């Protein structure tokens, strides 16, 4: 997408440690496209260790994370999945306003926002009706959500199945995306419960999840790429 905008990409950095080493050893670029969560930490940690004089465009899935703090201070922010037209507009804004005078990003404010909990609140427990009783199940004890016969269910780490009065579409919005991923139309899995990942037909993947034996869990072909990014 950047090459179509005549933007030359100098390097891709995947972790805080890799970024710190690179910035300490190379001339800083005019522009950084910055994700918030890297493989080994939060990207603001880079700026605690290296003084960087580059403009920044945030590229993040976390619209509650830092947008309020940096909407005015950074060049722009782009929410994933990146829209090509929005990317072009952000690059145009950079060229027009910031190419000569890079903005100063207040990463202390960034850290404060992260530490005070601007991350969206995700459900940490579910209340299930069992006969005349209500049972509280922590989200981290749920290995899978699935739909069957127009109803939704959850499976616990102990192998128990319970109905839930929420659709998978709404569950997707309520669950922490770092922990839960919707692999297909019928299933959402917890990364902590994945025991094996197997190549399957038509470029799909089969997932073996602890305590779940209702049916095969297959990552649909259109979700395979996102699934691989999620587990990486």
C-alpha positions in Angstrom: 0.0 0.0 0.0 2.9 2.4 0.8 4.7 1.6 -2.5 1.6 2.6 -4.4 1.9 6.0 -2.6 5.6 6.2 -3.6 6.7 5.8 0.0 9.9 3.9 0.4 9.9 1.6 3.4 13.3 1.5 5.0 12.7 -1.3 7.5 10.2 -3.2 9.5 10.7 -3.6 13.3 8.7 -6.1 15.2 9.6 -5.6 18.9 10.7 -3.0 21.3 14.2 -4.4 21.6 14.6 -4.6 17.9 13.4 -1.1 17.4 15.7 0.3 20.2 18.7 -1.4 18.6 17.8 -0.1 15.1 17.2 3.5 16.2 20.5 3.5 18.1 22.4 2.4 15.0 20.7 4.2 12.1 19.6 7.6 10.9 16.0 8.2 12.0 13.4 8.2 9.2 11.0 11.0 8.4 8.0 9.0 9.3 7.2 6.0 11.5 4.1 3.9 11.2 3.6 2.7 14.8 1.5 -0.1 16.2 0.8 0.1 19.9 1.3 -3.5 20.9 4.6 -5.1 19.7 5.7 -8.7 20.3 7.5 -7.9 23.5 5.7 -4.9 24.9 4.0 -1.5 24.3 5.6 0.7 21.7 5.9 3.8 24.0 8.7 1.9 25.7 10.9 2.6 22.7 10.7 6.3 23.4 11.7 5.9 27.0 15.0 4.4 25.7 15.7 6.4 22.6 15.1 10.0 21.6 13.4 9.8 18.2 12.9 12.8 15.9 10.4 11.2 13.5 6.8 12.0 12.7 4.4 9.2 13.8 1.3 7.8 12.3 -0.4 5.3 14.7 -1.7 2.1 13.1 -3.7 0.3 15.8 -6.7 -1.8 16.5 -7.2 -0.1 19.9 -9.3 2.9 19.2 -9.8 3.5 23.0 -6.0 3.3 23.7 -4.4 6.5 22.8 -6.5 8.3 20.2 -7.7 11.0 22.6 -4.1 11.8 23.6 -2.6 11.8 20.1 -5.3 13.0 17.7 -3.7 16.4 17.8 -0.1 15.6 18.7 0.7 12.9 16.1 0.3 13.1 12.3 -2.7 10.8 12.3 -4.0 7.5 13.5 -5.3 4.6 11.4 -7.5 1.9 12.7 -7.0 -1.7 11.5 -7.8 -3.0 9.0 -6.0 -0.1 7.3 -8.1 1.6 4.7 -6.1 2.6 1.6 -7.8 5.9 1.2 -7.3 6.8 4.8 -3.6 5.8 4.5 -3.2 8.1 1.5 -4.8 11.0 3.4 -2.5 10.4 6.4 0.5 10.4 4.1 -0.7 13.6 2.4 -1.1 15.3 5.8 2.4 14.2 6.8 3.9 15.6 3.6 2.0 18.9 3.9 2.5 19.7 7.5 5.3 17.6 9.1 8.0 16.8 6.6 10.2 19.7 7.6 9.1 20.0 11.3 8.3 16.7 12.9 5.7 16.9 15.7 6.7 16.4 19.3 4.9 13.4 20.7 4.2 13.4 24.4 4.9 9.8 25.3 4.6 10.5 29.0 0.9 11.3 28.3 0.7 8.1 26.3 2.0 6.0 29.2 -0.4 7.7 31.6 -3.3 6.9 29.4 -2.2 3.3 29.1 -1.7 2.9 32.9 -5.0 4.5 33.8 -7.0 2.0 31.9 -8.1 3.6 28.6 -8.1 0.1 27.1 -11.7 -1.0 26.5 -13.3 -2.9 29.4 -13.8 -6.5 28.3 -15.9 -9.1 30.2 -14.0 -10.9 32.8 -16.8 -13.3 33.9 -20.1 -14.7 32.7 -23.1 -15.6 34.9 -24.8 -18.8 33.8 -28.2 -20.1 35.0 -28.0 -23.8 36.1 -31.4 -24.9 37.2 -32.4 -22.7 40.1 -28.8 -21.6 40.6 -26.6 -18.9 39.1 -23.0 -19.9 38.3 -20.2 -17.4 37.8 -17.5 -18.5 35.3 -14.4 -16.4 34.9 -13.5 -15.6 31.2 -10.1 -17.1 31.7 -11.7 -20.5 32.5 -13.6 -20.5 29.2 -11.9 -22.4 26.3 -14.4 -21.9 23.6 -17.7 -20.3 22.7 -19.8 -21.9 20.0 -23.2 -21.8 18.3 -25.4 -24.8 17.6 -29.0 -25.1 16.7 -29.4 -21.3 16.8 -28.1 -21.2 20.4 -24.8 -20.1 22.0 -22.7 -22.1 24.4 -19.4 -22.0 26.3 -17.0 -24.8 27.2 -15.0 -24.5 30.4 -11.5 -25.7 31.0 -13.0 -28.6 33.0 -15.0 -29.7 29.9 -18.5 -28.5 31.0 -20.8 -26.9 28.4 -23.3 -24.2 29.4 -25.7 -22.2 27.3 -25.1 -18.4 27.2 -27.8 -15.9 26.3 -25.5 -13.9 24.0 -24.9 -14.2 20.3 -21.3 -14.8 19.0 -21.5 -11.4 17.2 -22.0 -9.7 20.6 -19.5 -11.9 22.3 -16.8 -10.8 19.8 -17.3 -7.2 21.1 -17.3 -8.2 24.7 -14.3 -10.5 24.8 -10.6 -9.4 25.0 -9.2 -9.8 21.4 -5.8 -10.7 22.8 -7.3 -13.8 24.4 -10.3 -14.7 22.2 -10.5 -15.1 18.4 -13.5 -16.0 16.2 -12.1 -18.7 14.0 -15.3 -19.2 11.9 -19.0 -18.4 11.9 -19.7 -20.9 14.7 -16.7 -20.7 17.1 -14.6 -18.4 19.3 -11.5 -19.9 20.9 -9.3 -18.9 23.9 -5.6 -18.8 22.9 -4.6 -20.2 26.3 -6.6 -23.4 25.6 -5.1 -24.1 22.2 -3.2 -27.4 22.3 -2.5 -28.0 18.7 -2.8 -26.4 15.2 -2.9 -28.6 12.2 -2.9 -27.9 8.5 -6.3 -28.7 7.0 -7.8 -28.9 3.5 -8.2 -25.8 1.3 -5.5 -23.8 3.1 -7.5 -23.9 6.4 -6.3 -24.9 9.9 -7.7 -27.3 12.4 -7.5 -26.2 16.1 -7.3 -28.6 19.0 -8.7 -26.9 22.1 -8.5 -28.2 25.6 -11.7 -29.9 26.8 -13.6 -29.2 23.6 -15.0 -32.3 21.8 -18.3 -31.1 20.3 -17.0 -30.9 16.7 -13.9 -30.0 14.7 -12.7 -26.5 15.1 -11.7 -25.2 11.7 -10.3 -21.8 11.0 -12.1 -20.6 7.9 -9.9 -19.8 4.9 -10.7 -16.0 5.0 -9.7 -15.9 8.7 -6.4 -17.9 8.5 -4.2 -14.9 7.9 -5.7 -12.9 10.8 -5.5 -16.0 13.0 -1.8 -16.4 12.3 -1.2 -12.7 13.1 -3.2 -13.2 16.3 -1.1 -16.1 17.6 2.2 -14.6 16.6 
